Amino acid sequence: MGPGIGGLATFMFLIGIVTSILWLVIGWRAMRAHEKIADYIEVMVRRQLNQRETQSNVSTDD
């Protein structure tokens, strides 16, 4: 009974490490995706602000 329990404990330890690494990779990829979305939104907001600023400058020049 002793060697079987030790083998099971080792197997479960390895499964725990693999699962932890899997979730670290998943979390890292999700973080990168959210950063890309945030960067895209920032670029879009800057473009809109520049367009509004250009439009307001054009309308005041008339």
Phi and psi in radians as a Rosetta constraint file:
Dihedral C 1 N 2 CA 2 C 2 CIRCULARHARMONIC -1.065 0.35
Dihedral N 2 CA 2 C 2 N 3 CIRCULARHARMONIC -0.908 0.35
Dihedral C 2 N 3 CA 3 C 3 CIRCULARHARMONIC -1.124 0.35
Dihedral N 3 CA 3 C 3 N 4 CIRCULARHARMONIC -0.565 0.35
Dihedral C 3 N 4 CA 4 C 4 CIRCULARHARMONIC -1.150 0.35
Dihedral N 4 CA 4 C 4 N 5 CIRCULARHARMONIC -0.698 0.35
Dihedral C 4 N 5 CA 5 C 5 CIRCULARHARMONIC -1.181 0.35
Dihedral N 5 CA 5 C 5 N 6 CIRCULARHARMONIC -0.706 0.35
Dihedral C 5 N 6 CA 6 C 6 CIRCULARHARMONIC -1.121 0.35
Dihedral N 6 CA 6 C 6 N 7 CIRCULARHARMONIC -0.717 0.35
Dihedral C 6 N 7 CA 7 C 7 CIRCULARHARMONIC -1.146 0.35
Dihedral N 7 CA 7 C 7 N 8 CIRCULARHARMONIC -0.708 0.35
Dihedral C 7 N 8 CA 8 C 8 CIRCULARHARMONIC -1.125 0.35
Dihedral N 8 CA 8 C 8 N 9 CIRCULARHARMONIC -0.713 0.35
Dihedral C 8 N 9 CA 9 C 9 CIRCULARHARMONIC -1.110 0.35
Dihedral N 9 CA 9 C 9 N 10 CIRCULARHARMONIC -0.719 0.35
Dihedral C 9 N 10 CA 10 C 10 CIRCULARHARMONIC -1.132 0.35
Dihedral N 10 CA 10 C 10 N 11 CIRCULARHARMONIC -0.761 0.35
Dihedral C 10 N 11 CA 11 C 11 CIRCULARHARMONIC -1.063 0.35
Dihedral N 11 CA 11 C 11 N 12 CIRCULARHARMONIC -0.792 0.35
Dihedral C 11 N 12 CA 12 C 12 CIRCULARHARMONIC -1.154 0.35
Dihedral N 12 CA 12 C 12 N 13 CIRCULARHARMONIC -0.629 0.35
Dihedral C 12 N 13 CA 13 C 13 CIRCULARHARMONIC -1.086 0.35
Dihedral N 13 CA 13 C 13 N 14 CIRCULARHARMONIC -0.790 0.35
Dihedral C 13 N 14 CA 14 C 14 CIRCULARHARMONIC -1.145 0.35
Dihedral N 14 CA 14 C 14 N 15 CIRCULARHARMONIC -0.691 0.35
Dihedral C 14 N 15 CA 15 C 15 CIRCULARHARMONIC -1.077 0.35
Dihedral N 15 CA 15 C 15 N 16 CIRCULARHARMONIC -0.712 0.35
Dihedral C 15 N 16 CA 16 C 16 CIRCULARHARMONIC -1.088 0.35
Dihedral N 16 CA 16 C 16 N 17 CIRCULARHARMONIC -0.727 0.35
Dihedral C 16 N 17 CA 17 C 17 CIRCULARHARMONIC -1.154 0.35
Dihedral N 17 CA 17 C 17 N 18 CIRCULARHARMONIC -0.782 0.35
Dihedral C 17 N 18 CA 18 C 18 CIRCULARHARMONIC -1.083 0.35
Dihedral N 18 CA 18 C 18 N 19 CIRCULARHARMONIC -0.745 0.35
Dihedral C 18 N 19 CA 19 C 19 CIRCULARHARMONIC -1.112 0.35
Dihedral N 19 CA 19 C 19 N 20 CIRCULARHARMONIC -0.725 0.35
Dihedral C 19 N 20 CA 20 C 20 CIRCULARHARMONIC -1.087 0.35
Dihedral N 20 CA 20 C 20 N 21 CIRCULARHARMONIC -0.778 0.35
Dihedral C 20 N 21 CA 21 C 21 CIRCULARHARMONIC -1.118 0.35
Dihedral N 21 CA 21 C 21 N 22 CIRCULARHARMONIC -0.719 0.35
Dihedral C 21 N 22 CA 22 C 22 CIRCULARHARMONIC -1.002 0.35
Dihedral N 22 CA 22 C 22 N 23 CIRCULARHARMONIC -0.841 0.35
Dihedral C 22 N 23 CA 23 C 23 CIRCULARHARMONIC -1.221 0.35
Dihedral N 23 CA 23 C 23 N 24 CIRCULARHARMONIC -0.525 0.35
Dihedral C 23 N 24 CA 24 C 24 CIRCULARHARMONIC -1.130 0.35
Dihedral N 24 CA 24 C 24 N 25 CIRCULARHARMONIC -0.739 0.35
Dihedral C 24 N 25 CA 25 C 25 CIRCULARHARMONIC -1.148 0.35
Dihedral N 25 CA 25 C 25 N 26 CIRCULARHARMONIC -0.773 0.35
Dihedral C 25 N 26 CA 26 C 26 CIRCULARHARMONIC -1.054 0.35
Dihedral N 26 CA 26 C 26 N 27 CIRCULARHARMONIC -0.785 0.35
Dihedral C 26 N 27 CA 27 C 27 CIRCULARHARMONIC -1.114 0.35
Dihedral N 27 CA 27 C 27 N 28 CIRCULARHARMONIC -0.698 0.35
Dihedral C 27 N 28 CA 28 C 28 CIRCULARHARMONIC -1.132 0.35
Dihedral N 28 CA 28 C 28 N 29 CIRCULARHARMONIC -0.749 0.35
Dihedral C 28 N 29 CA 29 C 29 CIRCULARHARMONIC -1.145 0.35
Dihedral N 29 CA 29 C 29 N 30 CIRCULARHARMONIC -0.688 0.35
Dihedral C 29 N 30 CA 30 C 30 CIRCULARHARMONIC -1.121 0.35
Dihedral N 30 CA 30 C 30 N 31 CIRCULARHARMONIC -0.706 0.35
Dihedral C 30 N 31 CA 31 C 31 CIRCULARHARMONIC -1.098 0.35
Dihedral N 31 CA 31 C 31 N 32 CIRCULARHARMONIC -0.756 0.35
Dihedral C 31 N 32 CA 32 C 32 CIRCULARHARMONIC -1.101 0.35
Dihedral N 32 CA 32 C 32 N 33 CIRCULARHARMONIC -0.708 0.35
Dihedral C 32 N 33 CA 33 C 33 CIRCULARHARMONIC -1.114 0.35
Dihedral N 33 CA 33 C 33 N 34 CIRCULARHARMONIC -0.735 0.35
Dihedral C 33 N 34 CA 34 C 34 CIRCULARHARMONIC -1.154 0.35
Dihedral N 34 CA 34 C 34 N 35 CIRCULARHARMONIC -0.639 0.35
Dihedral C 34 N 35 CA 35 C 35 CIRCULARHARMONIC -1.131 0.35
Dihedral N 35 CA 35 C 35 N 36 CIRCULARHARMONIC -0.704 0.35
Dihedral C 35 N 36 CA 36 C 36 CIRCULARHARMONIC -1.110 0.35
Dihedral N 36 CA 36 C 36 N 37 CIRCULARHARMONIC -0.725 0.35
Dihedral C 36 N 37 CA 37 C 37 CIRCULARHARMONIC -1.105 0.35
Dihedral N 37 CA 37 C 37 N 38 CIRCULARHARMONIC -0.759 0.35
Dihedral C 37 N 38 CA 38 C 38 CIRCULARHARMONIC -1.118 0.35
Dihedral N 38 CA 38 C 38 N 39 CIRCULARHARMONIC -0.706 0.35
Dihedral C 38 N 39 CA 39 C 39 CIRCULARHARMONIC -1.109 0.35
Dihedral N 39 CA 39 C 39 N 40 CIRCULARHARMONIC -0.731 0.35
Dihedral C 39 N 40 CA 40 C 40 CIRCULARHARMONIC -1.102 0.35
Dihedral N 40 CA 40 C 40 N 41 CIRCULARHARMONIC -0.760 0.35
Dihedral C 40 N 41 CA 41 C 41 CIRCULARHARMONIC -1.107 0.35
Dihedral N 41 CA 41 C 41 N 42 CIRCULARHARMONIC -0.696 0.35
Dihedral C 41 N 42 CA 42 C 42 CIRCULARHARMONIC -1.088 0.35
Dihedral N 42 CA 42 C 42 N 43 CIRCULARHARMONIC -0.737 0.35
Dihedral C 42 N 43 CA 43 C 43 CIRCULARHARMONIC -1.108 0.35
Dihedral N 43 CA 43 C 43 N 44 CIRCULARHARMONIC -0.757 0.35
Dihedral C 43 N 44 CA 44 C 44 CIRCULARHARMONIC -1.110 0.35
Dihedral N 44 CA 44 C 44 N 45 CIRCULARHARMONIC -0.725 0.35
Dihedral C 44 N 45 CA 45 C 45 CIRCULARHARMONIC -1.122 0.35
Dihedral N 45 CA 45 C 45 N 46 CIRCULARHARMONIC -0.735 0.35
Dihedral C 45 N 46 CA 46 C 46 CIRCULARHARMONIC -1.101 0.35
Dihedral N 46 CA 46 C 46 N 47 CIRCULARHARMONIC -0.704 0.35
Dihedral C 46 N 47 CA 47 C 47 CIRCULARHARMONIC -1.093 0.35
Dihedral N 47 CA 47 C 47 N 48 CIRCULARHARMONIC -0.760 0.35
Dihedral C 47 N 48 CA 48 C 48 CIRCULARHARMONIC -1.120 0.35
Dihedral N 48 CA 48 C 48 N 49 CIRCULARHARMONIC -0.718 0.35
Dihedral C 48 N 49 CA 49 C 49 CIRCULARHARMONIC -1.131 0.35
Dihedral N 49 CA 49 C 49 N 50 CIRCULARHARMONIC -0.707 0.35
Dihedral C 49 N 50 CA 50 C 50 CIRCULARHARMONIC -1.132 0.35
Dihedral N 50 CA 50 C 50 N 51 CIRCULARHARMONIC -0.694 0.35
Dihedral C 50 N 51 CA 51 C 51 CIRCULARHARMONIC -1.128 0.35
Dihedral N 51 CA 51 C 51 N 52 CIRCULARHARMONIC -0.756 0.35
Dihedral C 51 N 52 CA 52 C 52 CIRCULARHARMONIC -1.126 0.35
Dihedral N 52 CA 52 C 52 N 53 CIRCULARHARMONIC -0.697 0.35
Dihedral C 52 N 53 CA 53 C 53 CIRCULARHARMONIC -1.136 0.35
Dihedral N 53 CA 53 C 53 N 54 CIRCULARHARMONIC -0.719 0.35
Dihedral C 53 N 54 CA 54 C 54 CIRCULARHARMONIC -1.133 0.35
Dihedral N 54 CA 54 C 54 N 55 CIRCULARHARMONIC -0.742 0.35
Dihedral C 54 N 55 CA 55 C 55 CIRCULARHARMONIC -1.143 0.35
Dihedral N 55 CA 55 C 55 N 56 CIRCULARHARMONIC -0.688 0.35
Dihedral C 55 N 56 CA 56 C 56 CIRCULARHARMONIC -1.211 0.35
Dihedral N 56 CA 56 C 56 N 57 CIRCULARHARMONIC -0.597 0.35
Dihedral C 56 N 57 CA 57 C 57 CIRCULARHARMONIC -1.193 0.35
Dihedral N 57 CA 57 C 57 N 58 CIRCULARHARMONIC -0.686 0.35
Dihedral C 57 N 58 CA 58 C 58 CIRCULARHARMONIC -1.161 0.35
Dihedral N 58 CA 58 C 58 N 59 CIRCULARHARMONIC -0.742 0.35
Dihedral C 58 N 59 CA 59 C 59 CIRCULARHARMONIC -1.225 0.35
Dihedral N 59 CA 59 C 59 N 60 CIRCULARHARMONIC -0.494 0.35
Dihedral C 59 N 60 CA 60 C 60 CIRCULARHARMONIC -1.437 0.35
Dihedral N 60 CA 60 C 60 N 61 CIRCULARHARMONIC -0.310 0.35
Dihedral C 60 N 61 CA 61 C 61 CIRCULARHARMONIC -1.331 0.35
Dihedral N 61 CA 61 C 61 N 62 CIRCULARHARMONIC -0.309 0.35
